[in-house]
Amino acid sequence: MHPITHPPLAEIDGQMINVATLAQAVDAAVGRAEEKRGFRLFTLNLDHLVKRRHDRAFSEAYGQADFVSADGAPVAVLARRQGAEVERTTGADLVEPLCREAAKRDIPIAFFGSNAETLEKTAQSLRLRIPGLTICHLEAPPYGFDPTSPDAEAAARRIADSGARIVLVALGAPKQELFASHVARIAPDLGFVCIGAALDFIAGTQARAPLVFQKAGIEWVWRLASNPVRMARRYWLCALVLIRIVAAGAYGRHPILRT
């Protein structure tokens, strides 16, 4: 296990948060990459808290993360209730500033996940906007990809061989966190940043919530209205776990794992 190395700022339902702001997340990732030290950076939201309670492998992957930020307004609020000056830092918000800082410091980037069309469009867009950005590897795994399989290990070796030092992983939870955790031993010098649908937003293949929803911390309202059939159950479970955490004051408790 390679546990969190930055001091914890808050603990939500047994999960530590140790990255307070977007700037800190970028500095932590790029600093490690400059030192050629591997890392895993995850962004904690309510859906992840739900998954941690039911999926032991996912919970263990989170426990091995080096950096964890608060992705989602409720998680940031819970952290602030503990006295931590934590701001919302999402995977979607991380990509461009991280790429800009990597370009300044000549750190090569890889994209892993999503699909070939999205990867190409994203890479083209970021290269146009960020002079000097080196994207040395693009890989979209096949449908049904197992993030803890020999195929995942082979993918990690290809990424490492490309010269990349930071990998933006866009597989969605829990696959992206399981992949980053599993292949860290195969490619110990790589830094993995899990970013969800961020590349789709940049490529324009998915629409992110309007800025007013983002600033208000209610992107979930936009997503629910856009896809109620898919999102209703997810947000119901998120609401339940939030109620349980608040009611129990579960800031120092370990999550309940159910088999």
C-alpha positions in Angstrom: 0.0 0.0 0.0 1.1 3.5 -0.8 -1.0 5.6 1.5 -1.8 9.4 1.4 1.4 11.3 2.0 0.1 14.9 2.4 -1.3 15.6 5.8 -5.1 15.0 6.0 -7.3 18.1 6.1 -10.6 16.3 6.7 -12.2 12.9 6.9 -15.5 12.1 5.3 -17.1 8.7 6.1 -13.6 7.2 6.7 -12.0 8.8 3.6 -9.3 11.4 4.1 -9.1 14.5 2.0 -5.7 16.1 1.7 -5.9 18.6 -1.2 -7.7 21.9 -0.4 -7.8 23.7 -3.8 -7.4 23.3 -7.5 -4.0 25.1 -7.4 -2.8 22.6 -4.7 -3.9 19.7 -6.8 -2.0 21.0 -9.8 1.1 21.7 -7.8 1.0 18.3 -6.1 0.7 16.4 -9.4 3.2 18.4 -11.3 5.7 18.5 -8.4 5.6 14.7 -8.2 6.0 14.3 -11.9 9.0 16.6 -11.9 10.6 14.3 -9.3 9.6 11.3 -11.4 7.7 9.9 -8.4 4.4 8.1 -9.1 1.1 9.1 -7.5 -2.6 8.7 -7.7 -5.0 11.7 -7.5 -8.7 11.1 -7.0 -11.6 13.5 -6.7 -14.1 12.5 -4.0 -17.8 13.0 -4.5 -21.0 11.5 -3.1 -21.2 8.8 -5.7 -17.8 7.7 -4.7 -18.8 7.6 -1.1 -21.7 5.4 -2.0 -19.4 3.1 -3.9 -16.9 2.9 -1.1 -19.6 1.6 1.2 -20.4 -1.3 -1.1 -17.2 -2.1 -3.1 -14.2 -3.2 -1.0 -11.8 -3.0 -4.0 -12.9 0.6 -4.7 -12.5 1.5 -1.0 -9.1 0.0 -0.9 -8.1 1.8 -4.1 -9.1 5.1 -2.4 -7.1 4.2 0.7 -4.0 3.9 -1.5 -4.4 7.4 -3.1 -1.7 9.9 -2.6 -3.9 12.9 -3.2 -7.7 13.3 -2.7 -9.7 16.4 -3.4 -13.3 17.3 -2.7 -15.2 16.9 -6.0 -18.8 18.0 -5.3 -20.2 20.8 -3.2 -21.6 18.5 -0.4 -18.2 16.9 0.2 -16.5 20.3 0.3 -19.2 21.5 2.8 -18.7 18.5 5.0 -14.9 19.1 5.0 -15.4 22.8 5.9 -17.6 21.8 8.8 -14.5 20.2 10.2 -12.6 23.5 10.0 -10.7 22.7 6.7 -10.5 25.4 4.1 -11.4 23.1 1.3 -12.7 24.2 -2.1 -14.5 22.1 -4.7 -11.9 20.6 -7.1 -13.3 18.4 -9.8 -11.6 16.2 -12.4 -13.2 18.4 -15.2 -11.7 21.5 -13.7 -8.2 19.9 -13.3 -7.4 19.1 -16.9 -6.6 22.4 -18.5 -4.6 24.0 -15.6 -2.7 20.8 -15.1 -1.8 20.6 -18.8 -0.8 24.3 -18.7 1.6 23.7 -15.8 2.9 20.5 -17.4 3.7 22.4 -20.6 5.6 25.1 -18.6 7.7 22.4 -16.9 8.1 20.2 -20.0 6.2 17.2 -18.5 4.7 14.8 -21.1 1.1 13.9 -20.7 -0.9 10.8 -21.7 -4.7 10.3 -22.0 -6.2 6.9 -21.3 -9.9 6.1 -21.5 -13.0 7.4 -23.3 -12.9 6.7 -27.0 -10.6 7.3 -29.9 -12.7 10.2 -31.4 -12.9 12.0 -28.1 -9.2 11.5 -27.4 -8.2 13.0 -30.8 -10.5 16.0 -30.5 -9.3 16.7 -26.9 -5.7 16.4 -27.8 -6.1 18.7 -30.8 -8.0 21.3 -28.8 -5.5 21.4 -25.9 -2.5 21.5 -28.2 -4.0 24.6 -29.9 -4.7 26.3 -26.6 -1.6 25.4 -24.7 1.7 26.0 -26.6 4.4 23.5 -25.7 2.1 20.8 -24.4 3.4 17.4 -25.1 0.8 14.7 -25.4 2.8 11.5 -26.1 0.2 8.8 -25.8 -3.5 8.4 -26.5 -5.3 5.1 -25.8 -8.9 4.2 -25.7 -9.4 0.7 -24.2 -11.9 -1.7 -25.7 -15.5 -2.1 -24.5 -15.6 -4.3 -21.4 -12.1 -3.3 -20.4 -11.1 -4.9 -17.1 -9.1 -2.3 -15.1 -7.3 -5.0 -13.0 -6.5 -7.4 -15.8 -3.3 -8.3 -17.7 -4.6 -6.1 -20.5 -4.6 -3.2 -18.0 -1.0 -4.0 -17.0 0.0 -4.1 -20.7 -1.6 -0.7 -21.2 0.3 0.7 -18.3 3.6 -0.5 -19.8 2.7 1.1 -23.2 2.0 4.4 -21.4 5.3 4.2 -19.5 7.2 3.4 -22.6 5.7 6.5 -24.3 7.6 8.7 -22.0 4.5 10.1 -20.3 4.8 11.2 -16.7 1.2 12.1 -15.9 -1.7 10.0 -17.1 -5.2 11.5 -17.3 -7.5 8.6 -16.8 -11.1 9.0 -18.2 -12.8 5.7 -17.5 -15.4 6.8 -14.9 -15.7 5.5 -11.4 -14.9 2.9 -10.2 -12.9 1.7 -13.2 -10.5 4.6 -13.4 -9.6 4.4 -9.7 -9.2 0.6 -9.8 -7.0 1.0 -12.9 -4.8 3.6 -11.3 -4.4 1.6 -8.1 -3.8 -1.7 -9.9 -1.2 -0.6 -12.3 0.8 1.6 -10.0 3.1 -1.3 -9.3 3.6 -1.9 -13.0 4.5 1.7 -13.7 5.6 3.2 -10.3 7.0 6.4 -11.9 3.7 7.4 -13.5 1.2 9.8 -11.9 -2.5 9.0 -12.5 -5.1 11.7 -12.3 -8.7 10.4 -12.5 -10.9 12.8 -14.4 -14.2 11.2 -15.2 -15.9 12.8 -18.2 -13.6 15.7 -18.5 -12.2 14.8 -21.9 -15.7 14.5 -23.3 -16.5 18.0 -22.1 -13.4 19.4 -23.8 -14.0 17.5 -27.0 -17.7 18.6 -27.1 -19.0 15.0 -27.2 -20.8 15.6 -23.9 -22.2 18.9 -22.6 -21.2 20.0 -19.1 -23.7 22.0 -17.0 -23.8 25.7 -17.6 -21.4 27.8 -15.6 -24.1 29.1 -13.3 -24.8 25.5 -12.2 -21.1 24.9 -11.7 -20.5 27.9 -9.6 -23.6 27.1 -7.4 -22.4 23.6 -6.9 -25.5 22.1 -8.4 -24.3 20.4 -11.6 -26.3 17.4 -10.4 -29.5 19.3 -11.1 -28.4 19.8 -14.7 -27.4 16.1 -15.1 -30.6 14.9 -13.5 -32.7 17.0 -15.8 -30.7 15.9 -18.9 -30.8 12.2 -18.1 -33.4 11.5 -15.4 -33.7 7.7 -16.1 -30.0 7.1 -15.7 -29.3 9.6 -12.9 -32.3 9.4 -10.6 -31.2 6.2 -8.7 -27.6 7.5 -8.4 -28.7 10.7 -6.8 -31.2 9.0 -4.6 -28.4 6.8 -3.2 -26.1 9.9 -2.9 -28.8 11.7 -0.9 -29.3 8.7 1.4 -25.5 8.4 2.2 -25.3 12.2 2.7 -28.2 12.0 5.2 -26.5 9.1 7.0 -23.1 10.8 7.2 -24.6 14.1 8.6 -26.9 12.2 11.0 -24.1 10.1 12.3 -21.4 12.8 12.3 -19.4 10.2 10.4 -16.2 12.2 10.1 -13.9 9.7 11.8 -15.8 6.5 11.0 -14.7 3.9 8.6 -17.2 3.1 5.8 -19.5 0.1 6.2 -18.5 -2.5 3.7 -21.3 -4.8 2.6 -20.7 -8.0 0.6 
